[in-house]
Amino acid sequence: MKTVLFSTLLSDAICAAVIASLWIVNRRHFAGMGLWFADFALQLLAVIFLALRGVMPTLSIMLGSPLIMGGAILLYMGLERYMERKGRQLWNAAGMVLFVLAQAYFGLVDPSLRARNLLLSAGLLWVSGRCAWLILRKADQRMRSDIRPAGLVFAAYALFSLSRIAADILYPPGVDLFHSAAQDVLVVIAYQMLQVALTFGLALAVNRRLMWALEQDIIRRTAAEERVGKLLAEKELLLRETHHRVTNNMSIVVSLLGMQASMQEDDASREVIDDAARRVQHMAELYDKLYRAENSASMALGEFLPPLLEEIVAVFLSLPAVSIHTDIDGTELDPKRLSALGIILNELVTNSMKYAFKREGERVICVSAHRRGDRVSLSYADNGVGMPESAALDGSKGFGRQLINALVGQLGGSLEMPSSEGTAYTISFPL
């Protein structure tokens, strides 16, 4: 029996370590597992007291079986919490109190190993039967499949406890634990095997539940990604519809302004309306270019400005051809600042086309843009005759000057006019 108890002590220690690791890893996910560990720890402590029967007999008798019974009740309570079942604890408390009183009576008042064995078997039958019923009958369908192996182990516990009660009645045990009959040794070995099987069943239940939780998380994430995909598709559809409506509305405005200009007899009025129509047309082209950019978050100046300059110059079909020289790096800007630069260049090019090229010879517009440290410097120049006082940007109260000043301020930059032949501007703004 001493060898069997030592083997039981070793296996119970391993089982307690396994349950402890399960509890530590999963205590934030599942309730009740701390009570599982408490049961296995108490079972281990009970085996230690039983092994010390020869050293401290009274303490072993009074604490060994109550620790086993108390641990079994804690395990049942832990299973209720793990399975999210609310149970009344009155029966557990009453059963534990009655067991301790009976154990004390048959241990101290009227000592009887047979009675204590029958009492422990009856208690384990009661608790294991309740655990088996809780798992196999009261658990919901999904969780039942996960924890069924543990439920079958509890059912085996109950059947074995019932058979032990019958055996103790028919074949009374001896009075010395360490000189027990073969049937008592087999009982200890059987409980040891059931304890190992229960450990495996509980570990399997936790792993299956974790797998189910992972599957549910994947399902939820997949559903969320599908919803996001649908929302993005709807957003893209709305953006395309909005783009279509904006460009159509701008085209209508340009057409209406053109009709209004054709009805004017005064050249000055006609020119003012034509300027407004060109501005709207250039803004429509700018909007379309920004919308069609592959990367909506930013776009390189070298990809954005040269085609825009060509399109602005192309509007003036009745004027002689103008060469555009560009030296623009690949600095990327967001659409808001690109839009401001596009409108500024539209004003500058328009002024050059209308006022600068009054003499014969090659007509050239030069535009450069480079990043210098944490700022961007954009230079614009033409080889014309220069701006007349009425069209110059400095001090001008015209709409073009006001628009450029507002946009440069929006960029947080500054505007300079270096002294040179023709017209020259330098705009510097932070990234």
C-alpha positions as CSV (number, residue, x, y, z in Angstrom):
1,M,0.0,0.0,0.0
2,K,2.9,2.4,0.8
3,T,4.2,2.0,-2.8
4,V,0.7,2.6,-4.2
5,L,0.2,5.7,-2.1
6,F,3.6,7.1,-3.3
7,S,2.6,6.4,-6.9
8,T,-0.8,8.2,-6.2
9,L,1.0,11.1,-4.6
10,L,3.2,11.5,-7.7
11,S,0.4,11.2,-10.2
12,D,-1.8,13.6,-8.2
13,A,1.1,16.2,-8.1
14,I,1.4,15.9,-11.9
15,C,-2.4,16.3,-12.4
16,A,-2.4,19.3,-10.1
17,A,0.4,20.9,-12.1
18,V,-1.5,20.4,-15.3
19,I,-4.7,21.9,-14.0
20,A,-2.7,24.8,-12.5
21,S,-1.2,25.6,-15.9
22,L,-4.6,25.5,-17.5
23,W,-5.9,27.9,-14.9
24,I,-3.0,30.3,-15.1
25,V,-3.2,30.5,-18.9
26,N,-7.0,30.6,-19.3
27,R,-8.2,32.3,-16.0
28,R,-9.1,35.5,-17.9
29,H,-11.2,33.6,-20.5
30,F,-13.2,31.0,-18.4
31,A,-14.5,31.2,-14.9
32,G,-14.4,28.4,-12.4
33,M,-11.0,27.0,-13.2
34,G,-9.5,28.3,-10.0
35,L,-11.8,26.0,-8.1
36,W,-10.7,23.0,-10.3
37,F,-7.1,23.7,-9.2
38,A,-8.3,24.0,-5.6
39,D,-9.8,20.5,-5.8
40,F,-6.7,18.9,-7.3
41,A,-4.6,20.7,-4.6
42,L,-6.8,19.4,-1.8
43,Q,-6.8,15.9,-3.3
44,L,-2.9,16.0,-3.3
45,L,-2.9,17.3,0.3
46,A,-5.3,14.5,1.3
47,V,-3.0,11.8,-0.1
48,I,-0.1,13.4,1.8
49,F,-2.1,13.1,5.1
50,L,-3.1,9.5,4.3
51,A,0.6,8.6,3.7
52,L,1.4,10.1,7.1
53,R,-1.2,7.9,8.8
54,G,1.5,6.2,10.8
55,V,3.1,9.5,12.0
56,M,0.0,11.5,12.8
57,P,-3.0,9.1,12.8
58,T,-5.6,11.4,14.4
59,L,-4.8,14.3,12.1
60,S,-4.8,12.0,9.1
61,I,-8.2,10.5,10.0
62,M,-9.8,13.9,10.6
63,L,-8.4,15.7,7.6
64,G,-7.8,13.2,4.9
65,S,-11.3,12.3,3.8
66,P,-12.8,15.8,4.4
67,L,-10.1,17.3,2.1
68,I,-11.1,14.8,-0.6
69,M,-14.8,15.6,-0.1
70,G,-14.3,19.4,0.1
71,G,-12.2,19.3,-3.1
72,A,-14.9,17.4,-4.9
73,I,-17.5,19.9,-3.9
74,L,-15.3,22.8,-5.0
75,L,-14.8,21.0,-8.4
76,Y,-18.6,20.8,-8.8
77,M,-18.9,24.5,-8.1
78,G,-16.1,25.3,-10.6
79,L,-17.9,23.3,-13.2
80,E,-21.0,25.3,-12.7
81,R,-19.1,28.5,-13.2
82,Y,-17.2,27.2,-16.2
83,M,-20.5,26.1,-17.8
84,E,-22.1,29.4,-16.8
85,R,-24.7,27.7,-14.7
86,K,-26.0,29.3,-11.5
87,G,-26.5,26.8,-8.8
88,R,-27.7,27.0,-5.2
89,Q,-24.8,26.4,-2.8
90,L,-27.0,25.4,0.2
91,W,-26.9,21.7,-0.7
92,N,-23.1,21.8,-1.0
93,A,-22.7,23.5,2.3
94,A,-25.1,21.1,4.1
95,G,-23.5,18.1,2.5
96,M,-20.0,19.2,3.6
97,V,-21.1,19.9,7.2
98,L,-22.9,16.5,7.5
99,F,-19.8,14.7,6.1
100,V,-17.4,16.4,8.5
101,L,-19.7,15.6,11.5
102,A,-20.1,12.0,10.5
103,Q,-16.3,11.7,9.8
104,A,-15.6,13.1,13.3
105,Y,-18.0,10.6,14.9
106,F,-16.6,7.5,13.1
107,G,-13.0,8.7,13.6
108,L,-13.0,9.9,17.2
109,V,-16.2,8.8,19.0
110,D,-16.8,5.4,17.5
111,P,-13.7,4.6,15.3
112,S,-14.6,2.5,12.3
113,L,-12.5,2.3,9.0
114,R,-15.4,0.5,7.3
115,A,-17.9,3.3,8.2
116,R,-15.4,6.0,7.1
117,N,-14.9,4.2,3.8
118,L,-18.6,3.9,3.3
119,L,-19.1,7.6,4.1
120,L,-16.4,8.7,1.7
121,S,-17.7,6.4,-1.1
122,A,-21.2,7.8,-0.5
123,G,-20.0,11.3,-0.6
124,L,-18.0,10.8,-3.8
125,L,-21.1,9.0,-5.3
126,W,-23.2,12.1,-4.5
127,V,-20.8,14.7,-5.9
128,S,-19.6,12.8,-9.0
129,G,-23.2,11.9,-9.8
130,R,-24.2,15.6,-9.7
131,C,-21.1,16.5,-11.8
132,A,-22.1,13.8,-14.4
133,W,-25.7,15.0,-14.5
134,L,-24.6,18.7,-14.8
135,I,-22.3,17.9,-17.8
136,L,-24.3,15.2,-19.6
137,R,-27.8,16.6,-19.1
138,K,-27.8,20.2,-18.1
139,A,-25.1,21.6,-20.4
140,D,-26.1,23.3,-23.6
141,Q,-25.7,21.4,-26.8
142,R,-22.5,23.1,-27.9
143,M,-20.6,22.9,-24.6
144,R,-21.8,19.4,-23.9
145,S,-19.9,18.0,-26.9
146,D,-16.7,19.7,-25.6
147,I,-16.9,18.5,-22.0
148,R,-18.6,15.1,-22.6
149,P,-15.3,13.1,-21.9
150,A,-15.1,14.7,-18.4
151,G,-18.8,13.9,-17.9
152,L,-18.1,10.2,-18.7
153,V,-15.2,10.2,-16.2
154,F,-17.6,11.5,-13.5
155,A,-20.1,8.9,-14.4
156,A,-17.3,6.3,-14.0
157,Y,-16.5,7.8,-10.6
158,A,-20.1,7.4,-9.5
159,L,-20.4,3.8,-10.7
160,F,-17.1,2.9,-9.1
161,S,-18.1,4.6,-5.8
162,L,-21.4,2.6,-5.9
163,S,-19.5,-0.6,-6.5
164,R,-17.1,0.2,-3.6
165,I,-20.0,0.7,-1.3
166,A,-21.3,-2.8,-2.2
167,A,-17.8,-4.3,-1.8
168,D,-17.3,-2.7,1.6
169,I,-20.7,-4.0,2.8
170,L,-20.0,-7.5,1.5
171,Y,-16.2,-7.6,2.3
172,P,-15.4,-5.4,5.3
173,P,-11.9,-3.8,5.1
174,G,-9.2,-4.3,7.7
175,V,-8.3,-1.9,10.5
176,D,-4.8,-1.0,9.3
177,L,-4.5,1.2,6.1
178,F,-1.0,0.0,5.4
179,H,-1.9,-3.6,5.7
180,S,-5.1,-3.5,3.7
181,A,-6.4,-6.3,1.5
182,A,-5.8,-6.5,-2.2
183,Q,-9.3,-5.0,-2.9
184,D,-8.3,-1.8,-1.0
185,V,-5.1,-1.5,-3.1
186,L,-7.1,-1.9,-6.3
187,V,-9.5,0.8,-5.1
188,V,-6.7,3.3,-4.6
189,I,-5.2,2.4,-8.0
190,A,-8.7,2.7,-9.7
191,Y,-9.2,6.2,-8.1
192,Q,-5.7,7.2,-9.3
193,M,-6.6,6.2,-12.9
194,L,-9.9,8.1,-12.7
195,Q,-8.0,11.1,-11.5
196,V,-5.6,11.0,-14.5
197,A,-8.6,10.5,-16.8
198,L,-10.4,13.4,-15.3
199,T,-7.4,15.6,-15.8
200,F,-7.2,14.7,-19.4
201,G,-11.0,15.2,-19.9
202,L,-10.9,18.7,-18.3
203,A,-7.8,19.7,-20.4
204,L,-9.5,18.4,-23.5
205,A,-12.7,20.4,-22.7
206,V,-10.7,23.6,-22.2
207,N,-8.8,23.1,-25.5
208,R,-12.0,22.4,-27.4
209,R,-13.7,25.5,-26.0
210,L,-10.6,27.6,-26.9
211,M,-10.8,26.2,-30.5
212,W,-14.5,27.0,-30.6
213,A,-13.9,30.6,-29.3
214,L,-11.1,31.0,-32.0
215,E,-13.5,29.8,-34.7
216,Q,-16.2,32.2,-33.5
217,D,-13.6,35.0,-33.5
218,I,-12.6,34.2,-37.0
219,I,-16.3,34.1,-38.1
220,R,-16.9,37.5,-36.4
221,R,-13.8,39.0,-38.0
222,T,-14.7,37.6,-41.4
223,A,-18.2,39.0,-41.1
224,A,-16.8,42.4,-40.0
225,E,-14.4,42.4,-43.0
226,E,-17.3,41.6,-45.3
227,R,-19.3,44.5,-43.8
228,V,-16.3,46.8,-44.2
229,G,-15.9,45.7,-47.8
230,K,-19.6,46.4,-48.5
231,L,-19.3,49.8,-46.9
232,L,-16.2,50.6,-48.9
233,A,-17.9,49.5,-52.1
234,E,-20.9,51.8,-51.2
235,K,-18.5,54.6,-50.4
236,E,-16.8,54.2,-53.8
237,L,-20.1,54.2,-55.5
238,L,-21.1,57.4,-53.8
239,L,-17.8,59.0,-54.6
240,R,-18.2,58.1,-58.3
241,E,-21.7,59.5,-58.3
242,T,-20.6,62.6,-56.5
243,H,-17.7,63.1,-58.9
244,H,-20.0,62.6,-61.9
245,R,-22.5,65.2,-60.5
246,V,-19.8,67.7,-59.6
247,T,-18.2,67.6,-63.1
248,N,-21.6,67.8,-64.8
249,N,-22.5,70.8,-62.7
250,M,-19.2,72.5,-63.4
251,S,-19.7,71.9,-67.1
252,I,-23.2,73.4,-66.9
253,V,-21.8,76.4,-65.1
254,V,-19.1,76.8,-67.8
255,S,-21.7,76.6,-70.6
256,L,-24.0,79.1,-68.9
257,L,-21.1,81.5,-68.4
258,G,-20.2,81.1,-72.1
259,M,-23.7,81.8,-73.2
260,Q,-23.8,84.9,-70.9
261,A,-20.5,86.1,-72.3
262,S,-21.7,85.8,-75.9
263,M,-24.7,87.9,-75.1
264,Q,-22.5,90.8,-73.8
265,E,-21.9,93.7,-76.1
266,D,-19.3,95.3,-73.9
267,D,-15.8,93.7,-74.4
268,A,-14.8,94.3,-70.8
269,S,-17.8,92.5,-69.5
270,R,-17.4,89.7,-71.9
271,E,-13.7,89.3,-70.8
272,V,-14.6,89.2,-67.2
273,I,-17.2,86.5,-67.8
274,D,-14.8,84.5,-70.0
275,D,-12.2,84.7,-67.2
276,A,-14.8,83.3,-64.7
277,A,-15.6,80.5,-67.2
278,R,-12.0,79.6,-67.6
279,R,-11.5,79.5,-63.9
280,V,-14.4,77.1,-63.4
281,Q,-13.2,74.9,-66.3
282,H,-9.7,74.7,-64.8
283,M,-11.1,73.9,-61.4
284,A,-13.2,71.1,-63.0
285,E,-10.0,69.7,-64.7
286,L,-8.1,70.0,-61.5
287,Y,-10.8,68.2,-59.5
288,D,-11.0,65.4,-62.1
289,K,-7.2,64.9,-62.0
290,L,-7.1,64.7,-58.2
291,Y,-10.1,62.3,-58.2
292,R,-8.4,59.9,-60.7
293,A,-5.1,59.8,-58.9
294,E,-4.2,56.2,-58.0
295,N,-3.2,57.2,-54.5
296,S,-5.9,59.4,-53.0
297,A,-3.8,60.1,-49.9
298,S,-1.0,61.9,-51.8
299,M,0.4,62.6,-55.3
300,A,3.8,63.6,-56.6
301,L,4.3,67.1,-57.9
302,G,6.2,65.7,-60.9
303,E,3.1,63.7,-61.9
304,F,0.5,66.4,-61.1
305,L,1.9,69.8,-62.3
306,P,3.2,69.2,-65.9
307,P,0.0,67.8,-67.4
308,L,-2.0,70.5,-65.6
309,L,0.1,73.2,-67.1
310,E,-0.4,71.7,-70.6
311,E,-4.1,71.7,-70.1
312,I,-4.3,75.3,-68.9
313,V,-2.2,76.6,-71.9
314,A,-4.3,74.5,-74.3
315,V,-7.4,76.5,-73.3
316,F,-6.0,79.6,-75.1
317,L,-6.4,78.1,-78.6
318,S,-6.5,81.5,-80.4
319,L,-3.1,82.6,-79.1
320,P,0.3,81.5,-80.5
321,A,1.9,78.4,-79.0
322,V,3.8,78.6,-75.7
323,S,6.6,76.3,-74.6
324,I,6.5,75.0,-71.1
325,H,9.7,74.1,-69.4
326,T,9.4,72.2,-66.1
327,D,11.9,71.1,-63.5
328,I,9.8,69.4,-60.8
329,D,10.9,66.7,-58.4
330,G,8.8,63.9,-56.9
331,T,7.7,65.5,-53.7
332,E,4.3,64.2,-52.6
333,L,1.6,66.4,-51.3
334,D,-2.0,65.8,-50.2
335,P,-4.9,66.6,-52.5
336,K,-5.8,69.8,-50.5
337,R,-2.4,71.4,-51.1
338,L,-2.2,70.2,-54.7
339,S,-5.6,71.8,-55.3
340,A,-4.3,75.1,-53.9
341,L,-1.2,75.0,-56.1
342,G,-3.2,74.1,-59.2
343,I,-5.5,77.1,-58.7
344,I,-2.5,79.4,-58.1
345,L,-0.7,78.2,-61.3
346,N,-4.0,78.6,-63.2
347,E,-4.0,82.3,-62.2
348,L,-0.4,82.8,-63.0
349,V,-0.5,81.1,-66.4
350,T,-3.7,82.9,-67.3
351,N,-2.1,86.3,-66.5
352,S,1.0,85.3,-68.6
353,M,-1.1,84.3,-71.6
354,K,-3.3,87.4,-71.5
355,Y,-0.7,90.1,-70.7
356,A,2.9,88.9,-71.0
357,F,3.5,87.8,-74.6
358,K,3.0,91.1,-76.5
359,R,6.1,90.8,-78.7
360,E,7.3,88.4,-81.4
361,G,9.6,85.6,-80.5
362,E,9.6,82.3,-78.6
363,R,7.1,82.3,-75.8
364,V,8.3,80.3,-72.8
365,I,6.9,79.6,-69.3
366,C,9.2,78.0,-66.8
367,V,8.0,76.2,-63.7
368,S,10.2,74.5,-61.1
369,A,9.3,72.9,-57.8
370,H,11.7,71.3,-55.3
371,R,11.8,70.2,-51.7
372,R,14.3,72.2,-49.7
373,G,14.6,70.8,-46.2
374,D,11.2,70.9,-44.6
375,R,9.8,73.3,-47.2
376,V,8.7,73.2,-50.8
377,S,9.8,76.0,-53.2
378,L,7.8,76.6,-56.4
379,S,9.1,79.1,-58.9
380,Y,7.2,80.5,-61.9
381,A,8.5,82.7,-64.7
382,D,7.8,83.7,-68.3
383,N,9.9,85.6,-70.9
384,G,7.3,88.1,-71.7
385,V,7.2,91.9,-71.3
386,G,6.2,91.7,-67.7
387,M,2.9,92.5,-66.1
388,P,1.2,95.9,-66.5
389,E,0.5,97.8,-63.3
390,S,-3.2,97.1,-63.7
391,A,-2.5,93.3,-63.8
392,A,0.5,93.1,-61.4
393,L,0.0,91.0,-58.3
394,D,1.7,93.4,-55.9
395,G,-0.9,95.7,-54.4
396,S,-3.5,94.6,-56.9
397,K,-7.0,94.6,-55.6
398,G,-8.3,92.3,-58.4
399,F,-9.9,88.9,-57.8
400,G,-6.9,87.0,-59.1
401,R,-4.5,88.7,-56.6
402,Q,-6.9,88.1,-53.7
403,L,-7.4,84.5,-54.7
404,I,-3.6,83.8,-54.9
405,N,-3.0,85.6,-51.5
406,A,-5.7,83.5,-49.9
407,L,-4.3,80.2,-51.3
408,V,-0.7,81.0,-50.3
409,G,-2.0,81.8,-46.8
410,Q,-3.9,78.6,-46.8
411,L,-0.6,76.8,-47.5
412,G,1.1,78.7,-44.7
413,G,3.6,80.0,-47.2
414,S,5.0,83.2,-48.6
415,L,5.0,84.8,-52.1
416,E,7.9,86.8,-53.6
417,M,8.5,88.5,-56.9
418,P,12.3,88.4,-57.8
419,S,13.4,91.2,-60.1
420,S,13.9,89.8,-63.6
421,E,12.9,90.2,-67.2
422,G,9.4,89.1,-67.7
423,T,7.3,87.9,-64.8
424,A,8.7,85.8,-62.0
425,Y,7.1,84.5,-58.7
426,T,8.5,82.3,-56.0
427,I,6.2,80.5,-53.5
428,S,7.6,78.8,-50.5
429,F,5.5,76.8,-48.0
430,P,6.1,74.1,-45.3
431,L,5.5,70.4,-45.9
